[in-house]
Amino acid sequence: MSGATDDNNSASAAEGERGLALAQRRGSPKFFIADRKRAVLACSPELVDCPLLARSLDVLCALLERTGSLDATAFEPLDRESMLRIIPLSGLYPGCFALFIEPINGRNDAIVSAVKRYDVTKREADVLALLVKGFSTQRIAQHLFISEGTVADHVKSLFRKTRTNKRSELVSRVFHYDHDESLRLDREASASE
């Protein structure tokens, strides 16, 4: 029995190493693997001794404090130009997370696609673009010259249209539509009834 487990662990480790090598060759986003205690187990070379790594760990810890645990991919704003994609790991790394630092500005196509896909109004699209950048309700209201109540109404409408309940779920849905094909099919079926 332990021989099979050792084989599975070896296969998983080999897949992880191949994935890491492929990510580095493709010029993928900066990333690292960390545990709940802020220990960094691996990171891309450009993050070694970089203040961005410490800020990312702060964001991870704040998220875990807020939520208690993380069962699915989450997105958290890091600064005005980048976001943190946080993926809980299992297998060889239970209780650890893969964190990818990704630019926000290169993601406008995902927002445009979501606007079309979920039948989002122009003003909801404006709110969504600022939500993705991590703006608070108050900052969105100030930026768009509308009341905080109006922002809250737009956010609720976005939640309803995307079938989400939290801002992190909304951002995840916008950037990972490929995992959400069943929602599109459900919406089409509902519309034809």
N, C-alpha and C positions, 0 to 999 in steps of 0.2 A: 504494500500500500504506500509506504513512504517513497518507494522508487518512482511511482507514478507522480507523486507530488513533486519530487525533485525534478522530474522531466518537465512538468508543467511550469515550475518556477524558472527553470533554465530557458524554456521556450519564451516565457514572458519577458525575461531579462534580455534575451537576444532581440525580441521584437522592439523592446524599449530602446535598445542601443541603435538598431537600424532606424527607428523613428527619429531619434535624436540626430543621427548623422544626416538623414534626409532633410530635417528641418534646418540644420545649419547650412547645408548646400543650397537650399532654396532662398536663403536670406530671410527666413521667417522672422516674426516679431521676437523681441527680447523675451526670454522666459526663464523661470526658475521653478524648482520644486522645494516646498517648505512644509514643515509640520506645524501643529497648533502652537508650539512653544517658540516659534520664530526661528527654529533651526533650519538653515538652508542646506538641503541635501545635494543639490546640483543647480548650476545656473549657466546661462550663456556667457561667454567670455567678456562681453562688453558691460556686463553688470557687476563684475568683480570690483569691489571698492567703489561702487557708484552710489550716490545718495538716492537715486531712483529705487534701488533695491530696498533701502530702509523705509522709504515712503510707502512702497508697495506692501511691505510687511505690516506697517501701521494700518493700512486699509484692510488687509486680511483680518487682522486682530479685531478691528472695529466691527467688521461684518460678522465675525463669529460671536462677538459679545452681543450684538443686536439680535442675531437669529438663533444662537445656541448651537446650531449645527448647519451643515450644508450638504444637501442630498443631490443637487443638480447644479449644472453650470450657472454661474452668476456673473453679472457684469457690474463693475463699480467704477465710477469716475476716479481718475488719478490726478489729472490736472486739466487745464483747458484744451490741451492737444491730444491727450491720450486716455485710454480706459484700461482697466484691468479685467481680463477674462479669467475667472477662477473656476477650476475644474477639480472636484473632489476625486481622489484616486482610490483604488481598491487593489486587490491582489497583493503584490509585493509591498505596496505602500499604503496600507490602510491608515486613515487619520492624517494623510498628507494631501497636499494640493498642488496642482500644476497651475502656475500663474503666468499669463501672457500679457505683456504690455503692448497694446496695439494703438495705432493712431486713430483718432476719431475722424479727422478730415477726409481720409481715404474711404470712409464708409457712407458717404452721401448717397451712393447708388442704392444701398440697403434701405435708407429712409425713403427715397423716392419710390422704390418698389413696394414698401409697406404702405405708403400713402395710397397707391393704386389698389393693392391687394385687399386692404381693409376698408376702402371707401372713406378715407379720412378727409375731412374738410381742410381748407387752406389754413385756418387758424389752428386747428388741431395739429396740422403738420408743423406749424411754427412752434407750438408747445413741445411736440415730440422732438424736434431738432435740439431744443434747449435741454430737455430731459436727458437726452443721450449724453450731453456734455456735463451732466451732473448738477445743473442749476436747481436750486430750491424753488418752491412755489413762489416765495417772496421775490426772488431774483427774476423768475420768469415774468411775473406781473410787472415788475419795474422795467424790464427789458422790452416788453411788448405794449406797455402803457395800458394795461387792463387790471382789473381788480384781482386779488388773490382768490376770491370766490369764483370768478370766471375761469381762472386757471384750473381750479379744483374741478369745475364742471367739465372742462375739456379733458382733463386727466381721467375722470370717471368715464367719459365717453370713449376714450382710447382703451381703457380697461375692458369696457363692454364689447367694443368692436373686435378686440384681439383675444377676448376670453382670458384675461389675466386679472390678477388681484393686487400685484405689487409692481412698483417701478422697475425693479430688477428683472421680473418676469417679462414685463413689457419690452425692455431693452433686449433681453435674450430672444424674444419672439421676433423682433425687428431684424436682428442680425443673424438669426439661425432659422430661417424659414424652411430650409430643407428638412428639418426635424418636425415640421408642422404641416406636412402635406395633408394629413387627415383632417385638419381644421378647414382647409380650403374645400375639400370634398364635402364636409358637413355643411358649410355655408352654401355651396352650390345646390345641394340637395334641399336645404331649407328654402332657398329662393324659388325653386321649381315647384314646390308644393302649394 
